[in-house]
Amino acid sequence: MSINWYPGHMHKARKEMLKVLSNIDVLIEIVDARLPFSSQNPVIGQWRSSKPTLVILSKTDLADPVVTGQWQQYLEQESQVKTLTYHKEDKHKLKQIAELCLKLAPIEPTALKPINAMIVGIPNVGKSTLINALAGKIIAKVGDEPAVTKRQQKINLGNNVILHDTPGILWPKIENPESGYRLAITGSIKNTAIEYEDIGFYTTEALMQLYPERLCKRYDIKELPSTPLESLELIGFKRGAKQAGGRVNLHKASEILIHDLRSGHLGPLTLETPTMIERELVLVAKKAAKKLTEKEAKKAQKAKNRQP
């Protein structure tokens, strides 16, 4: 799926973040525990290679705990990376964030030279919720729609740690089409930028493979049909998503399914595993290499055609 949503304020935010990056000692990257790879901005990944990083897997109350553990092990294979799981009820873990920043930082902080930590993440991964919890008051606007935070601000975490908040930023092009679908499913892409039926088919197919029993339990289905279309129609039928003539309204059925997933009504689930992502990245690399080869061939043919 092609994602064509990169608001102007995101481009501006990225430029502003780059300006202060040289003064940052530790990165805190927030990712959605339901899709730890797809919710990582590759631009931030490039920054992470030169900065100690705490990766916080948020919304773990909505994610499969077994797969979350797999992702923690996978991410911590990278040098200078530590992970921490968090959701809005994990108030006892807030103190650990400042402590881990102190451990990761390359300097001993003082009142005159505190540790500067920058919190980054794509839209709707729970960054504003965490910021408010760390500050002990509402200083960041929280919303179901992505891209609510549009400017940077600083928060004193105590222990000589200053946290720089930033807007959630996407990137101009999502190379892995599977990631585009998953971002849309969990709400990191604005609803106005997606086709609900397209996302509904993808969601149904993914859950049929990963958590078929959840679909059966939620929608009182004894046995799932063999195709995503038939399953989505059955879900719509069970939930009364009908239109004129008695046919199932697939748009409404898709809305119901996606809402149930986002709100946790289907139980804790994760849409990607490290093994799954590695397979997908191989396919993405092959596709990119093929595209480059075709481009070079066309370029060579044009040059040949210009020859007398």
C-alpha positions in Angstrom: 0.0 0.0 0.0 1.3 3.5 -0.9 1.2 6.0 2.0 1.0 9.6 0.7 0.9 11.5 4.0 3.8 13.6 5.0 2.5 16.9 6.5 4.6 20.0 6.2 5.0 20.4 9.9 6.7 17.0 10.0 9.3 18.1 7.5 9.9 21.2 9.6 10.1 19.2 12.8 12.8 16.9 11.3 14.9 19.9 10.4 14.5 21.4 13.9 15.4 18.0 15.5 18.6 17.8 13.4 19.7 21.2 14.7 19.7 20.1 18.3 20.9 16.5 17.7 24.6 17.3 18.3 23.8 18.4 21.8 21.8 15.3 22.7 23.4 12.6 24.8 20.7 9.9 24.8 17.9 9.1 22.4 14.6 7.7 23.8 12.7 6.1 21.0 9.1 5.1 21.5 7.8 2.3 19.4 4.4 0.5 19.4 4.9 -2.9 20.9 2.4 -4.3 18.5 4.7 -3.4 15.6 8.2 -2.6 16.9 9.8 -2.5 13.5 7.2 -0.8 11.4 6.7 1.9 14.1 10.4 2.8 14.0 11.3 5.7 11.8 14.3 4.7 9.6 15.6 8.3 9.9 15.7 7.9 13.7 17.4 4.6 13.2 20.3 6.4 11.4 20.6 8.8 14.4 20.6 5.9 16.8 23.8 4.5 15.3 25.7 7.4 16.9 23.8 7.8 20.1 23.1 5.6 23.1 19.4 4.7 22.8 16.6 3.6 25.1 13.9 1.9 23.0 10.6 2.0 24.9 8.0 -0.5 23.7 4.8 1.2 24.5 1.2 0.0 24.6 2.4 -3.4 25.9 -1.0 -4.0 27.5 -2.3 -4.4 23.9 0.7 -6.5 22.7 1.4 -10.2 22.8 3.8 -10.5 25.8 5.7 -13.5 24.3 6.5 -11.6 21.1 7.4 -8.5 23.0 10.1 -10.5 24.8 11.4 -11.7 21.4 11.6 -8.1 20.2 13.5 -6.9 23.3 16.1 -9.6 22.7 16.3 -8.7 19.1 16.7 -5.0 19.6 19.3 -5.3 22.3 21.6 -7.1 20.0 22.4 -3.6 18.6 25.2 -1.8 20.3 24.3 0.9 22.9 20.6 -0.1 22.8 18.5 -0.9 25.9 14.8 -1.6 25.9 12.0 -1.0 28.4 8.3 -2.1 28.2 5.7 0.4 29.2 2.0 1.1 29.2 -0.1 3.8 30.9 -0.6 1.8 34.1 3.2 1.2 34.5 3.7 4.2 36.8 6.4 2.3 38.7 8.6 2.2 35.6 8.8 6.0 35.1 11.7 6.3 37.5 13.6 3.6 35.5 13.6 5.9 32.4 15.7 8.6 34.0 17.9 5.9 35.6 18.5 4.2 32.3 19.3 7.6 30.7 22.0 8.1 33.4 23.5 4.7 32.7 23.5 5.1 28.9 24.8 8.7 28.8 28.5 9.0 28.0 29.0 11.8 30.6 28.5 12.3 34.3 25.8 15.0 34.6 26.0 18.1 36.8 23.6 20.9 37.5 25.5 23.0 35.0 25.8 20.3 32.4 22.8 18.0 32.6 22.1 15.0 30.4 20.1 16.0 27.4 17.8 13.2 26.3 15.6 13.5 23.2 12.3 11.5 23.0 11.4 10.6 19.5 8.8 8.5 17.7 6.2 8.4 14.9 2.7 9.6 15.5 0.3 7.8 17.8 2.8 5.5 19.5 1.9 6.8 23.0 4.7 9.4 23.3 2.4 12.2 24.6 0.9 9.9 27.2 4.4 9.0 28.5 5.5 12.6 28.5 2.5 13.6 30.7 3.2 10.7 33.0 6.9 11.7 33.4 6.0 15.3 34.0 3.2 14.4 36.5 0.8 16.8 34.7 -0.7 17.3 31.3 1.8 19.2 29.2 1.5 17.3 25.9 -1.8 17.0 24.1 -3.0 13.4 23.7 -5.3 12.4 20.9 -6.4 9.3 18.9 -5.4 11.1 15.7 -1.7 11.1 14.8 0.4 14.2 14.6 -1.1 16.0 17.6 2.2 17.3 19.0 3.6 19.9 16.6 6.4 21.6 18.5 9.4 20.8 20.7 9.5 21.4 24.4 11.8 20.7 27.3 10.9 18.8 30.5 13.1 18.5 33.6 13.0 14.9 34.8 15.2 15.6 37.8 18.5 13.9 38.5 20.1 16.4 36.1 18.2 14.9 33.1 16.5 17.2 30.7 14.1 15.7 28.2 13.5 17.3 24.8 10.0 16.4 23.5 9.5 16.4 19.7 6.6 16.0 17.3 5.9 12.6 15.9 7.3 12.3 12.5 6.7 10.0 9.6 9.0 9.7 6.6 8.2 10.5 2.9 8.2 6.9 1.7 7.6 3.6 3.4 9.7 1.0 1.6 8.1 -2.1 3.1 4.4 -2.2 2.0 3.6 -4.6 4.9 4.7 -1.8 7.3 2.4 0.6 5.6 -0.6 -1.6 6.2 0.4 -2.2 9.9 0.8 1.5 10.5 -2.6 2.1 9.1 -4.2 -0.6 11.2 -2.9 0.7 14.5 -3.7 4.4 13.7 -0.3 5.9 13.0 -1.7 7.0 9.6 -4.6 9.4 9.5 -7.9 7.6 8.7 -8.5 10.1 5.9 -5.3 8.8 4.2 -6.3 5.1 4.1 -8.9 3.0 2.4 -10.8 1.2 5.1 -11.8 -1.8 3.0 -8.2 -2.3 1.8 -7.0 -2.2 5.5 -9.9 -4.4 6.5 -8.9 -7.1 4.1 -5.3 -7.0 5.2 -6.2 -7.0 8.9 -8.5 -10.0 8.4 -5.8 -12.0 6.5 -3.2 -11.2 9.1 -5.4 -12.2 12.1 -6.5 -15.4 10.3 -2.8 -16.4 10.2 -1.7 -15.1 13.6 -4.7 -15.2 15.9 -7.6 -17.0 14.2 -9.0 -18.0 17.6 -9.4 -14.4 18.6 -11.6 -13.7 15.6 -13.8 -16.7 16.3 -14.2 -15.7 20.0 -14.9 -12.0 19.4 -17.4 -12.5 16.6 -18.9 -15.8 17.7 -17.7 -17.7 14.7 -17.4 -21.5 14.9 -15.1 -21.9 11.9 -13.5 -19.2 9.8 -14.1 -19.2 6.0 -11.1 -19.9 3.8 -10.6 -16.4 2.4 -10.2 -13.0 4.0 -13.1 -11.6 2.0 -15.5 -14.3 3.2 -14.2 -13.9 6.8 -14.7 -10.1 6.7 -18.2 -10.5 5.3 -19.0 -12.9 8.1 -17.7 -10.5 10.7 -19.8 -7.7 9.2 -22.9 -10.0 9.2 -22.3 -10.9 12.8 -22.1 -7.3 13.8 -25.1 -6.1 11.6 -23.1 -4.2 9.1 -25.6 -4.5 6.3 -26.7 -2.2 3.5 -29.6 -2.1 1.1 -30.4 -5.5 -0.3 -29.1 -7.3 2.8 -25.5 -7.3 1.6 -22.7 -6.7 4.0 -21.2 -3.2 4.1 -17.5 -4.0 3.8 -16.4 -0.5 4.8 -18.5 -0.7 8.0 -17.2 -4.2 8.7 -13.6 -3.0 8.3 -14.2 -0.1 10.7 -15.6 -2.5 13.3 -12.7 -4.9 13.0 -10.0 -2.2 13.1 -11.7 -0.4 16.0 -11.8 -3.7 17.9 -8.1 -4.3 17.3 -7.0 -0.8 18.3 -9.1 -0.8 21.5 -7.8 -4.2 22.6 -11.2 -6.0 22.2 -9.4 -8.8 20.3 -7.0 -9.3 23.1 -3.2 -8.6 23.3 -1.7 -9.2 19.9 1.4 -8.3 17.9 1.4 -8.0 14.1 5.0 -8.7 13.4 7.9 -10.8 14.7 11.7 -10.4 14.2 11.7 -13.5 11.9 8.8 -12.1 9.8 10.5 -8.7 9.4 13.8 -10.3 8.3 11.9 -12.2 5.6 10.1 -9.1 4.4 13.3 -7.0 4.3 14.9 -9.6 2.0 12.0 -9.2 -0.4 12.2 -5.4 -0.2 15.9 -5.5 -1.0 15.3 -7.8 -4.0 12.6 -5.5 -5.3 14.8 -2.4 -4.9 17.7 -4.2 -6.7 15.4 -5.2 -9.6 14.0 -1.7 -9.9 17.6 -0.2 -9.9 18.6 -2.7 -12.6 15.6 -1.8 -14.8 16.3 1.9 -14.3 20.0 1.4 -15.4 18.9 -0.6 -18.4 16.5 2.1 -19.5 19.2 4.7 -19.0 21.6 2.6 -21.1 19.0 2.1 -23.8 18.3 5.9 -24.0 22.0 6.6 -24.3 22.3 4.0 -27.1 19.4 5.5 -29.0 21.0 8.9 -28.9 24.1 7.6 -30.6 24.4 8.4 -34.4 
